């Protein structure tokens, strides 16, 4: 089976038009029609119904589409990777970072690449884990670093465990709760103040409720929520809001004394299980080894 025919078929399926697909491929419509016809003969049936000016995928076309896309993309990545290795280059990398990993990794990663691999194209995407999984599967991203407990296991995903990071509660230095409860804080005392958090997994929610009762359900307890931990930390620095999340995301403020980790009574035991997620069977880009090593070194509790 000819990869060129599959690439032509993908262009037609994605544009829905012989004329637009031919223009995209820089070939004539007649050449495109012959290419599609050859592929249909090899597969034993029509891939597209030509209805006037409209072109609709047949059931066979629908079943072929995703596998053809995967084959063509992997062939492109293989050629790119081989060429880069021959030239001694690393290529490009598009990564998605969850809220916790983003707060800890984004700036150091971009700085590391600017200083040590200035010719590599690097893109970092932020957003919900659900959206980033879609982008990974559509090959808009090459890898994710997220809390694995927010990801359903699937045969097309390869999950490499990195580290389990402790979660807790953090407030600003000088917060009123520190004057009232200087050593340990009863959970109920937290509810007097706004609670700032990223969306949490169901497993973390169950842990919270098991520890402190129904009022600890993050769905009800959290009053300030977004995917960007850095924004939540900034709010905590400026107000009486209390941050709930990965303690490591606040490490700079904890180190310089502007933030304080609260000791709860009883102690809270929870965390995030961070993993590097890629597509199973996908050809790995040369720069992925750099990213994997960087993440393993930087993400420490």
Secondary structure, DSSP 8 states (H G I E B T S, - for coil): --HHHHHHHHHHHHHS-HHHHHHHHTS-HHHHHHHHHHHHHHHTS-SEEEETTEEEE-HHHHHHHHHHHHHHHHHHHHHHHHHHHHHT---EEEEEE-HHHHHHHHHHHHHHHHHH-TTSEEEEEES-HHHHHHHHHTTS-SEEEEEGGGS---TTEEEEEEEEEEEEEEEETT-HHHHHSSS-EEHHHHTTS-EEE----HHHHHHHHHHH-GGG-HHHH-SEE-S-HHHHHHHHHHSS-EEEEEGGGGHHHHHHTSEEEE-EES----EEEEEEEEETT----TTHHHHHHHHHHH---
